[in-house]
């Protein structure tokens, strides 16, 4: 049985994409291990059909954390049974490259995003140079790889001649039925609370919207989001729930009325994103307000299950949310389209591509 080791920098608890991937690979007859990092706040991991390993680190943030974790990961990979290593994004690509080269094992790059074009990186010149240098060094050395959308695939081909497969962030098929909505109209954001996700305009937009907003996630903009809520005196309308386990989200999201998928246009990664939450809202059967960027517009053109907006200004967000809250005919139409799209845009269809990819190289 071939052994595949996947590497991330998170603590494994909330990474739905990697849980799906490892579960599918294991179910197809491979031995899968997911390696991440243990945090002080890490909770016990549920049993899975794949192996999970967390590495302890002394440092908790900044450059020293990445340096320490990469060194620890490299030495762990050197002595771990494996037929192939799979690096998830640039922040684990170096230890995977050096360990695979030292041991003569196959290596794969799974690009969840165009890492060097994230807002928090592309707007900081020295940090952007650092990660771009890593990308330029490492990616050409990964013959095999897959990513989440057509733009990133073509960008890697343009930059490095790499011809990667596309495996989209599609959710598992769920039978939602008639979910019981909360009495108070509820809007939900799920995902990382990071820079570039339009919280600077979403939060004040809620002053014009007669609903409650749940923000489910943590990230590098969490403290700023909390400060913005206080600044606009919206503590009674916006709840920062922090990280929420995937199984809890699957229960919570269908009870909400509207989802939000917002990104600033700063950085190619945001503009050409195809986020997990976009499909998670669809699978939960709730319409969403979504940015009118290329990847989302392409899917919306075929399935029509969201309200697209051309910018992320406070006024535009508020108008779109109110439109879905007040236009019952539109809402019911989008809601029905969510359920129709779910029959096609689900992981059981997408995992066939993933399994075919691994069969092709192992």
PAMILO-187791 format. One record per residue (C-alpha): z, y, x. Coordinates in steps of 0.1 Angstrom, whole numbers, padded with zeros to 4 digits, m for minus. Each point is the difference from the previous one (the first is absolute). Layout:
<torvex><up>Z</up><north>Y</north><east>X</east></torvex>
...
END
This chain:
<torvex><up>0000</up><north>0000</north><east>0000</east></torvex>
<torvex><up>m0011</up><north>0033</north><east>0016</east></torvex>
<torvex><up>0028</up><north>0026</north><east>0005</east></torvex>
<torvex><up>m0006</up><north>0037</north><east>m0006</east></torvex>
<torvex><up>0025</up><north>0027</north><east>0009</east></torvex>
<torvex><up>m0003</up><north>0034</north><east>m0018</east></torvex>
<torvex><up>0018</up><north>0030</north><east>0015</east></torvex>
<torvex><up>0013</up><north>0032</north><east>m0017</east></torvex>
<torvex><up>0025</up><north>0027</north><east>0008</east></torvex>
<torvex><up>0018</up><north>0000</north><east>m0034</east></torvex>
<torvex><up>0029</up><north>m0022</north><east>m0011</east></torvex>
<torvex><up>m0022</up><north>m0023</north><east>m0022</east></torvex>
<torvex><up>0019</up><north>0007</north><east>m0032</east></torvex>
<torvex><up>m0025</up><north>0023</north><east>m0017</east></torvex>
<torvex><up>m0033</up><north>m0008</north><east>0016</east></torvex>
<torvex><up>m0019</up><north>m0014</north><east>m0031</east></torvex>
<torvex><up>m0033</up><north>m0003</north><east>0018</east></torvex>
<torvex><up>0014</up><north>m0021</north><east>0028</east></torvex>
<torvex><up>0020</up><north>m0022</north><east>m0024</east></torvex>
<torvex><up>m0033</up><north>m0007</north><east>m0019</east></torvex>
<torvex><up>m0020</up><north>m0006</north><east>0032</east></torvex>
<torvex><up>0026</up><north>m0024</north><east>0016</east></torvex>
<torvex><up>0006</up><north>m0018</north><east>m0033</east></torvex>
<torvex><up>m0038</up><north>m0005</north><east>m0005</east></torvex>
<torvex><up>m0006</up><north>m0012</north><east>0036</east></torvex>
<torvex><up>0029</up><north>m0024</north><east>m0002</east></torvex>
<torvex><up>m0012</up><north>m0013</north><east>m0034</east></torvex>
<torvex><up>m0034</up><north>m0007</north><east>0016</east></torvex>
<torvex><up>0015</up><north>m0024</north><east>0025</east></torvex>
<torvex><up>0009</up><north>0022</north><east>0029</east></torvex>
<torvex><up>0035</up><north>0006</north><east>0015</east></torvex>
<torvex><up>0007</up><north>0038</north><east>m0003</east></torvex>
<torvex><up>0027</up><north>0020</north><east>0016</east></torvex>
<torvex><up>0007</up><north>0037</north><east>m0008</east></torvex>
<torvex><up>0018</up><north>0019</north><east>0028</east></torvex>
<torvex><up>0017</up><north>0034</north><east>m0007</east></torvex>
<torvex><up>0030</up><north>0021</north><east>0009</east></torvex>
<torvex><up>0036</up><north>m0003</north><east>m0011</east></torvex>
<torvex><up>0016</up><north>0032</north><east>m0013</east></torvex>
<torvex><up>0036</up><north>0009</north><east>m0006</east></torvex>
<torvex><up>m0009</up><north>0003</north><east>m0037</east></torvex>
<torvex><up>m0020</up><north>m0033</north><east>m0001</east></torvex>
<torvex><up>0009</up><north>m0023</north><east>m0029</east></torvex>
<torvex><up>m0003</up><north>m0038</north><east>0001</east></torvex>
<torvex><up>m0036</up><north>m0012</north><east>m0003</east></torvex>
<torvex><up>m0009</up><north>m0023</north><east>m0029</east></torvex>
<torvex><up>m0014</up><north>m0034</north><east>0008</east></torvex>
<torvex><up>m0038</up><north>m0001</north><east>0004</east></torvex>
<torvex><up>m0025</up><north>m0027</north><east>0007</east></torvex>
<torvex><up>m0004</up><north>0016</north><east>0034</east></torvex>
<torvex><up>0024</up><north>0006</north><east>0029</east></torvex>
<torvex><up>0016</up><north>0035</north><east>0004</east></torvex>
<torvex><up>0014</up><north>0014</north><east>0032</east></torvex>
<torvex><up>0017</up><north>0033</north><east>0007</east></torvex>
<torvex><up>0006</up><north>0013</north><east>0035</east></torvex>
<torvex><up>0031</up><north>0022</north><east>0008</east></torvex>
<torvex><up>m0005</up><north>0033</north><east>0016</east></torvex>
<torvex><up>0025</up><north>0024</north><east>0016</east></torvex>
<torvex><up>m0020</up><north>0032</north><east>m0008</east></torvex>
<torvex><up>m0007</up><north>0009</north><east>m0036</east></torvex>
<torvex><up>m0026</up><north>0027</north><east>0001</east></torvex>
<torvex><up>m0025</up><north>0019</north><east>0022</east></torvex>
<torvex><up>m0019</up><north>m0010</north><east>0031</east></torvex>
<torvex><up>0028</up><north>m0021</north><east>0014</east></torvex>
<torvex><up>0000</up><north>m0021</north><east>m0031</east></torvex>
<torvex><up>m0037</up><north>m0008</north><east>0003</east></torvex>
<torvex><up>0003</up><north>m0007</north><east>0037</east></torvex>
<torvex><up>0030</up><north>m0023</north><east>m0004</east></torvex>
<torvex><up>m0015</up><north>m0018</north><east>m0030</east></torvex>
<torvex><up>m0033</up><north>m0005</north><east>0017</east></torvex>
<torvex><up>0017</up><north>m0015</north><east>0031</east></torvex>
<torvex><up>0022</up><north>m0023</north><east>m0021</east></torvex>
<torvex><up>m0030</up><north>m0010</north><east>m0021</east></torvex>
<torvex><up>m0021</up><north>m0008</north><east>0031</east></torvex>
<torvex><up>0026</up><north>m0023</north><east>0015</east></torvex>
<torvex><up>0006</up><north>m0017</north><east>m0034</east></torvex>
<torvex><up>m0037</up><north>m0007</north><east>m0004</east></torvex>
<torvex><up>m0002</up><north>m0014</north><east>0035</east></torvex>
<torvex><up>0023</up><north>m0029</north><east>m0009</east></torvex>
<torvex><up>m0008</up><north>m0005</north><east>m0037</east></torvex>
<torvex><up>m0022</up><north>m0028</north><east>m0012</east></torvex>
<torvex><up>m0034</up><north>0014</north><east>m0011</east></torvex>
<torvex><up>m0037</up><north>m0007</north><east>m0002</east></torvex>
<torvex><up>m0008</up><north>0037</north><east>m0009</east></torvex>
<torvex><up>0018</up><north>0033</north><east>m0001</east></torvex>
<torvex><up>m0007</up><north>0027</north><east>m0026</east></torvex>
<torvex><up>0010</up><north>0036</north><east>0007</east></torvex>
<torvex><up>0006</up><north>0021</north><east>m0031</east></torvex>
<torvex><up>m0010</up><north>0036</north><east>0009</east></torvex>
<torvex><up>0001</up><north>0017</north><east>0034</east></torvex>
<torvex><up>0037</up><north>0000</north><east>0004</east></torvex>
<torvex><up>0001</up><north>m0037</north><east>0008</east></torvex>
<torvex><up>m0035</up><north>m0004</north><east>0015</east></torvex>
<torvex><up>0010</up><north>0002</north><east>0037</east></torvex>
<torvex><up>0025</up><north>m0028</north><east>0001</east></torvex>
<torvex><up>m0024</up><north>m0022</north><east>m0020</east></torvex>
<torvex><up>m0028</up><north>0008</north><east>0024</east></torvex>
<torvex><up>0020</up><north>m0007</north><east>0032</east></torvex>
<torvex><up>0017</up><north>m0031</north><east>m0014</east></torvex>
<torvex><up>m0032</up><north>m0015</north><east>m0013</east></torvex>
<torvex><up>m0018</up><north>0008</north><east>0033</east></torvex>
<torvex><up>0028</up><north>m0016</north><east>0021</east></torvex>
<torvex><up>0000</up><north>m0031</north><east>m0022</east></torvex>
<torvex><up>m0037</up><north>m0003</north><east>m0007</east></torvex>
<torvex><up>0005</up><north>0002</north><east>m0038</east></torvex>
<torvex><up>m0022</up><north>0015</north><east>m0026</east></torvex>
<torvex><up>0009</up><north>0035</north><east>m0012</east></torvex>
<torvex><up>m0007</up><north>0018</north><east>m0032</east></torvex>
<torvex><up>0004</up><north>0037</north><east>m0010</east></torvex>
<torvex><up>0011</up><north>0007</north><east>m0036</east></torvex>
<torvex><up>m0006</up><north>0037</north><east>m0006</east></torvex>
<torvex><up>0019</up><north>0010</north><east>m0031</east></torvex>
<torvex><up>m0012</up><north>0036</north><east>0006</east></torvex>
<torvex><up>m0018</up><north>0022</north><east>0025</east></torvex>
<torvex><up>0032</up><north>0004</north><east>0020</east></torvex>
<torvex><up>m0012</up><north>0029</north><east>0022</east></torvex>
<torvex><up>m0011</up><north>0021</north><east>m0029</east></torvex>
<torvex><up>0033</up><north>0002</north><east>m0019</east></torvex>
<torvex><up>0012</up><north>0035</north><east>m0007</east></torvex>
<torvex><up>0032</up><north>m0004</north><east>0020</east></torvex>
<torvex><up>m0020</up><north>m0011</north><east>0030</east></torvex>
<torvex><up>m0033</up><north>0020</north><east>m0002</east></torvex>
<torvex><up>0019</up><north>0033</north><east>m0004</east></torvex>
<torvex><up>0020</up><north>m0006</north><east>0032</east></torvex>
<torvex><up>m0023</up><north>0003</north><east>0029</east></torvex>
<torvex><up>0019</up><north>m0019</north><east>0027</east></torvex>
<torvex><up>0011</up><north>m0028</north><east>m0024</east></torvex>
<torvex><up>m0036</up><north>m0002</north><east>m0012</east></torvex>
<torvex><up>m0013</up><north>m0004</north><east>0036</east></torvex>
<torvex><up>0026</up><north>m0027</north><east>0007</east></torvex>
<torvex><up>m0009</up><north>m0022</north><east>m0030</east></torvex>
<torvex><up>m0038</up><north>0007</north><east>0004</east></torvex>
<torvex><up>0003</up><north>m0012</north><east>0036</east></torvex>
<torvex><up>0017</up><north>m0032</north><east>m0012</east></torvex>
<torvex><up>m0027</up><north>m0005</north><east>m0026</east></torvex>
<torvex><up>m0028</up><north>0006</north><east>0025</east></torvex>
<torvex><up>0016</up><north>m0025</north><east>0025</east></torvex>
<torvex><up>0009</up><north>m0028</north><east>m0024</east></torvex>
<torvex><up>m0023</up><north>m0001</north><east>m0030</east></torvex>
<torvex><up>m0032</up><north>m0009</north><east>0020</east></torvex>
<torvex><up>0020</up><north>m0030</north><east>0014</east></torvex>
<torvex><up>0005</up><north>m0013</north><east>m0036</east></torvex>
<torvex><up>m0032</up><north>m0018</north><east>m0009</east></torvex>
<torvex><up>0014</up><north>m0012</north><east>m0033</east></torvex>
<torvex><up>0016</up><north>0022</north><east>m0026</east></torvex>
<torvex><up>0002</up><north>0012</north><east>m0036</east></torvex>
<torvex><up>0009</up><north>0032</north><east>m0018</east></torvex>
<torvex><up>0004</up><north>0014</north><east>m0035</east></torvex>
<torvex><up>m0031</up><north>0019</north><east>m0009</east></torvex>
<torvex><up>m0036</up><north>0007</north><east>0009</east></torvex>
<torvex><up>0006</up><north>0034</north><east>0017</east></torvex>
<torvex><up>0025</up><north>m0015</north><east>0026</east></torvex>
<torvex><up>m0023</up><north>m0029</north><east>0006</east></torvex>
<torvex><up>m0030</up><north>0023</north><east>0007</east></torvex>
<torvex><up>0022</up><north>0023</north><east>0021</east></torvex>
<torvex><up>0011</up><north>m0028</north><east>0023</east></torvex>
<torvex><up>m0037</up><north>m0011</north><east>0003</east></torvex>
<torvex><up>m0010</up><north>0035</north><east>0009</east></torvex>
<torvex><up>0027</up><north>0005</north><east>0025</east></torvex>
<torvex><up>0003</up><north>m0034</north><east>0016</east></torvex>
<torvex><up>m0028</up><north>m0022</north><east>m0013</east></torvex>
<torvex><up>0026</up><north>m0022</north><east>m0017</east></torvex>
<torvex><up>m0013</up><north>m0017</north><east>m0032</east></torvex>
<torvex><up>0031</up><north>m0007</north><east>m0020</east></torvex>
<torvex><up>0005</up><north>m0017</north><east>m0034</east></torvex>
<torvex><up>0013</up><north>0019</north><east>m0031</east></torvex>
<torvex><up>0032</up><north>m0014</north><east>m0017</east></torvex>
<torvex><up>0011</up><north>0025</north><east>m0026</east></torvex>
<torvex><up>0037</up><north>0007</north><east>m0010</east></torvex>
<torvex><up>m0003</up><north>m0018</north><east>m0033</east></torvex>
<torvex><up>0032</up><north>m0011</north><east>m0019</east></torvex>
<torvex><up>0008</up><north>m0035</north><east>m0013</east></torvex>
<torvex><up>m0012</up><north>m0005</north><east>m0036</east></torvex>
<torvex><up>0028</up><north>0006</north><east>m0025</east></torvex>
<torvex><up>0002</up><north>m0005</north><east>m0037</east></torvex>
<torvex><up>0016</up><north>0032</north><east>m0011</east></torvex>
<torvex><up>m0005</up><north>m0002</north><east>m0038</east></torvex>
<torvex><up>0016</up><north>0028</north><east>m0020</east></torvex>
<torvex><up>0025</up><north>0015</north><east>0025</east></torvex>
<torvex><up>0029</up><north>0019</north><east>m0016</east></torvex>
<torvex><up>m0004</up><north>0036</north><east>0011</east></torvex>
<torvex><up>0030</up><north>0022</north><east>0007</east></torvex>
<torvex><up>0011</up><north>0024</north><east>m0027</east></torvex>
<torvex><up>m0005</up><north>0030</north><east>0022</east></torvex>
<torvex><up>m0036</up><north>0002</north><east>0013</east></torvex>
<torvex><up>0001</up><north>m0011</north><east>0036</east></torvex>
<torvex><up>m0023</up><north>0006</north><east>0029</east></torvex>
<torvex><up>0002</up><north>m0023</north><east>0031</east></torvex>
<torvex><up>m0009</up><north>0004</north><east>0036</east></torvex>
<torvex><up>0003</up><north>m0032</north><east>0021</east></torvex>
<torvex><up>m0006</up><north>m0003</north><east>0037</east></torvex>
<torvex><up>0009</up><north>0017</north><east>0032</east></torvex>
<torvex><up>0015</up><north>0035</north><east>m0004</east></torvex>
<torvex><up>m0020</up><north>0014</north><east>0030</east></torvex>
<torvex><up>m0017</up><north>0031</north><east>0010</east></torvex>
<torvex><up>m0034</up><north>0006</north><east>m0016</east></torvex>
<torvex><up>0010</up><north>m0015</north><east>m0034</east></torvex>
<torvex><up>0000</up><north>0034</north><east>m0018</east></torvex>
<torvex><up>0037</up><north>0000</north><east>m0007</east></torvex>
<torvex><up>0000</up><north>0038</north><east>0007</east></torvex>
<torvex><up>m0021</up><north>0005</north><east>m0031</east></torvex>
<torvex><up>0010</up><north>m0030</north><east>m0022</east></torvex>
<torvex><up>0037</up><north>0009</north><east>0000</east></torvex>
<torvex><up>m0004</up><north>0036</north><east>m0012</east></torvex>
<torvex><up>m0027</up><north>m0011</north><east>m0024</east></torvex>
<torvex><up>0027</up><north>m0019</north><east>m0019</east></torvex>
<torvex><up>0014</up><north>0034</north><east>m0012</east></torvex>
<torvex><up>m0030</up><north>0001</north><east>m0024</east></torvex>
<torvex><up>0001</up><north>m0037</north><east>m0011</east></torvex>
<torvex><up>0023</up><north>m0013</north><east>m0027</east></torvex>
<torvex><up>0008</up><north>m0033</north><east>0016</east></torvex>
<torvex><up>0021</up><north>m0016</north><east>0027</east></torvex>
<torvex><up>m0014</up><north>m0009</north><east>0035</east></torvex>
<torvex><up>0012</up><north>m0031</north><east>0019</east></torvex>
<torvex><up>m0008</up><north>0000</north><east>0037</east></torvex>
<torvex><up>0003</up><north>m0036</north><east>0013</east></torvex>
<torvex><up>m0001</up><north>m0002</north><east>0038</east></torvex>
<torvex><up>0012</up><north>0014</north><east>0032</east></torvex>
<torvex><up>m0018</up><north>0016</north><east>0030</east></torvex>
<torvex><up>m0003</up><north>0029</north><east>0024</east></torvex>
<torvex><up>0000</up><north>0026</north><east>m0028</east></torvex>
<torvex><up>0029</up><north>m0014</north><east>m0020</east></torvex>
<torvex><up>0026</up><north>0027</north><east>0011</east></torvex>
<torvex><up>m0026</up><north>0027</north><east>m0006</east></torvex>
<torvex><up>m0007</up><north>m0013</north><east>m0035</east></torvex>
<torvex><up>0037</up><north>0000</north><east>m0008</east></torvex>
<torvex><up>0002</up><north>0036</north><east>0012</east></torvex>
<torvex><up>m0030</up><north>0010</north><east>m0021</east></torvex>
<torvex><up>0016</up><north>m0015</north><east>m0031</east></torvex>
<torvex><up>0032</up><north>0020</north><east>0006</east></torvex>
<torvex><up>m0020</up><north>0032</north><east>0008</east></torvex>
<torvex><up>m0018</up><north>m0002</north><east>m0034</east></torvex>
<torvex><up>0031</up><north>m0012</north><east>m0018</east></torvex>
<torvex><up>m0017</up><north>m0031</north><east>m0013</east></torvex>
<torvex><up>0029</up><north>m0025</north><east>0006</east></torvex>
<torvex><up>0000</up><north>m0007</north><east>m0038</east></torvex>
<torvex><up>m0037</up><north>m0009</north><east>m0001</east></torvex>
<torvex><up>m0007</up><north>m0017</north><east>0034</east></torvex>
<torvex><up>0018</up><north>m0030</north><east>0013</east></torvex>
<torvex><up>m0004</up><north>m0011</north><east>0036</east></torvex>
<torvex><up>0007</up><north>m0037</north><east>m0002</east></torvex>
<torvex><up>m0006</up><north>m0009</north><east>0036</east></torvex>
<torvex><up>m0016</up><north>m0033</north><east>0010</east></torvex>
<torvex><up>m0004</up><north>m0024</north><east>m0029</east></torvex>
<torvex><up>m0007</up><north>m0037</north><east>0005</east></torvex>
<torvex><up>m0035</up><north>m0012</north><east>m0011</east></torvex>
<torvex><up>0014</up><north>m0023</north><east>m0028</east></torvex>
<torvex><up>0020</up><north>0029</north><east>m0014</east></torvex>
<torvex><up>m0030</up><north>0023</north><east>0000</east></torvex>
<torvex><up>m0020</up><north>m0026</north><east>m0019</east></torvex>
<torvex><up>0026</up><north>0003</north><east>m0027</east></torvex>
<torvex><up>0004</up><north>0037</north><east>0001</east></torvex>
<torvex><up>m0036</up><north>0013</north><east>0002</east></torvex>
<torvex><up>m0012</up><north>m0014</north><east>m0033</east></torvex>
<torvex><up>0028</up><north>0018</north><east>m0018</east></torvex>
<torvex><up>m0013</up><north>0033</north><east>0013</east></torvex>
<torvex><up>m0027</up><north>0021</north><east>m0017</east></torvex>
<torvex><up>m0020</up><north>0014</north><east>0029</east></torvex>
<torvex><up>m0004</up><north>m0007</north><east>0037</east></torvex>
<torvex><up>m0010</up><north>0025</north><east>0028</east></torvex>
<torvex><up>m0023</up><north>m0006</north><east>0029</east></torvex>
<torvex><up>m0002</up><north>0032</north><east>0020</east></torvex>
<torvex><up>m0011</up><north>0008</north><east>0035</east></torvex>
<torvex><up>m0008</up><north>0032</north><east>0018</east></torvex>
<torvex><up>m0035</up><north>0002</north><east>0014</east></torvex>
<torvex><up>0014</up><north>0007</north><east>0035</east></torvex>
<torvex><up>m0012</up><north>m0028</north><east>0022</east></torvex>
<torvex><up>m0027</up><north>m0026</north><east>m0006</east></torvex>
<torvex><up>0027</up><north>m0026</north><east>m0007</east></torvex>
<torvex><up>0012</up><north>0018</north><east>m0031</east></torvex>
<torvex><up>m0034</up><north>0010</north><east>m0013</east></torvex>
<torvex><up>m0014</up><north>m0035</north><east>0004</east></torvex>
<torvex><up>0031</up><north>m0019</north><east>m0010</east></torvex>
<torvex><up>0002</up><north>m0029</north><east>m0025</east></torvex>
<torvex><up>0038</up><north>m0003</north><east>m0007</east></torvex>
<torvex><up>0019</up><north>m0030</north><east>m0013</east></torvex>
<torvex><up>0015</up><north>0021</north><east>m0027</east></torvex>
<torvex><up>m0034</up><north>0007</north><east>m0015</east></torvex>
<torvex><up>m0005</up><north>m0036</north><east>m0009</east></torvex>
<torvex><up>0037</up><north>m0007</north><east>m0007</east></torvex>
<torvex><up>0000</up><north>0026</north><east>m0028</east></torvex>
<torvex><up>m0032</up><north>m0016</north><east>m0014</east></torvex>
<torvex><up>0016</up><north>m0035</north><east>0001</east></torvex>
<torvex><up>0031</up><north>0014</north><east>m0018</east></torvex>
<torvex><up>m0023</up><north>0013</north><east>m0027</east></torvex>
<torvex><up>0009</up><north>0037</north><east>0004</east></torvex>
<torvex><up>m0026</up><north>0029</north><east>0004</east></torvex>
<torvex><up>0004</up><north>0022</north><east>0030</east></torvex>
<torvex><up>m0008</up><north>0034</north><east>0014</east></torvex>
<torvex><up>m0021</up><north>m0006</north><east>0032</east></torvex>
<torvex><up>m0018</up><north>0021</north><east>0026</east></torvex>
<torvex><up>m0038</up><north>0000</north><east>m0004</east></torvex>
<torvex><up>m0006</up><north>m0013</north><east>0035</east></torvex>
<torvex><up>m0030</up><north>m0023</north><east>0008</east></torvex>
<torvex><up>0017</up><north>m0035</north><east>m0001</east></torvex>
<torvex><up>0019</up><north>0008</north><east>m0033</east></torvex>
<torvex><up>m0030</up><north>0016</north><east>m0016</east></torvex>
<torvex><up>m0022</up><north>m0030</north><east>0007</east></torvex>
<torvex><up>0024</up><north>m0024</north><east>m0018</east></torvex>
<torvex><up>0007</up><north>0025</north><east>m0028</east></torvex>
<torvex><up>m0037</up><north>0003</north><east>m0007</east></torvex>
<torvex><up>m0001</up><north>m0038</north><east>m0007</east></torvex>
<torvex><up>0033</up><north>m0005</north><east>m0018</east></torvex>
<torvex><up>0012</up><north>0034</north><east>m0012</east></torvex>
<torvex><up>0038</up><north>m0005</north><east>0000</east></torvex>
<torvex><up>0013</up><north>0033</north><east>0014</east></torvex>
<torvex><up>m0002</up><north>0037</north><east>m0003</east></torvex>
<torvex><up>m0017</up><north>0014</north><east>0032</east></torvex>
<torvex><up>0009</up><north>0035</north><east>0013</east></torvex>
<torvex><up>m0020</up><north>0020</north><east>0025</east></torvex>
<torvex><up>0029</up><north>0016</north><east>0018</east></torvex>
<torvex><up>0038</up><north>m0005</north><east>0003</east></torvex>
<torvex><up>0012</up><north>0035</north><east>m0009</east></torvex>
<torvex><up>0031</up><north>0003</north><east>m0021</east></torvex>
<torvex><up>m0020</up><north>0013</north><east>m0030</east></torvex>
<torvex><up>m0026</up><north>m0028</north><east>0002</east></torvex>
<torvex><up>0026</up><north>m0027</north><east>0002</east></torvex>
<torvex><up>0020</up><north>0014</north><east>m0029</east></torvex>
<torvex><up>m0031</up><north>0003</north><east>m0022</east></torvex>
<torvex><up>m0011</up><north>m0035</north><east>0007</east></torvex>
<torvex><up>0035</up><north>m0015</north><east>m0007</east></torvex>
<torvex><up>0003</up><north>0020</north><east>m0033</east></torvex>
<torvex><up>m0035</up><north>m0011</north><east>m0010</east></torvex>
<torvex><up>0010</up><north>m0037</north><east>0002</east></torvex>
<torvex><up>0033</up><north>0007</north><east>m0018</east></torvex>
<torvex><up>m0016</up><north>0019</north><east>m0029</east></torvex>
<torvex><up>m0034</up><north>m0016</north><east>m0005</east></torvex>
<torvex><up>0009</up><north>m0033</north><east>m0016</east></torvex>
<torvex><up>m0037</up><north>m0011</north><east>m0004</east></torvex>
<torvex><up>m0007</up><north>0005</north><east>0037</east></torvex>
<torvex><up>0032</up><north>m0017</north><east>0010</east></torvex>
<torvex><up>m0007</up><north>m0031</north><east>m0022</east></torvex>
<torvex><up>m0035</up><north>m0002</north><east>0014</east></torvex>
<torvex><up>0011</up><north>0001</north><east>0036</east></torvex>
<torvex><up>0029</up><north>m0024</north><east>m0008</east></torvex>
<torvex><up>m0025</up><north>m0026</north><east>m0014</east></torvex>
<torvex><up>m0023</up><north>0005</north><east>0029</east></torvex>
<torvex><up>0029</up><north>m0008</north><east>0024</east></torvex>
<torvex><up>0003</up><north>m0034</north><east>m0016</east></torvex>
<torvex><up>m0037</up><north>m0007</north><east>0001</east></torvex>
<torvex><up>m0002</up><north>0010</north><east>0037</east></torvex>
<torvex><up>0029</up><north>m0022</north><east>0009</east></torvex>
<torvex><up>m0021</up><north>m0031</north><east>m0007</east></torvex>
<torvex><up>m0023</up><north>0009</north><east>0029</east></torvex>
<torvex><up>0021</up><north>0021</north><east>0023</east></torvex>
<torvex><up>0027</up><north>m0025</north><east>0009</east></torvex>
<torvex><up>0012</up><north>m0018</north><east>0031</east></torvex>
<torvex><up>m0011</up><north>m0035</north><east>m0011</east></torvex>
<torvex><up>m0036</up><north>0012</north><east>0004</east></torvex>
<torvex><up>0006</up><north>0020</north><east>0032</east></torvex>
<torvex><up>0019</up><north>m0027</north><east>0018</east></torvex>
<torvex><up>m0031</up><north>m0022</north><east>0000</east></torvex>
<torvex><up>m0015</up><north>0025</north><east>0025</east></torvex>
<torvex><up>0031</up><north>m0001</north><east>0021</east></torvex>
<torvex><up>0001</up><north>m0038</north><east>0001</east></torvex>
<torvex><up>m0037</up><north>m0001</north><east>0008</east></torvex>
<torvex><up>0006</up><north>0024</north><east>0029</east></torvex>
<torvex><up>0027</up><north>m0022</north><east>0016</east></torvex>
<torvex><up>m0020</up><north>m0032</north><east>m0005</east></torvex>
<torvex><up>m0028</up><north>0017</north><east>0018</east></torvex>
<torvex><up>0020</up><north>0006</north><east>0032</east></torvex>
<torvex><up>0025</up><north>m0029</north><east>0000</east></torvex>
END
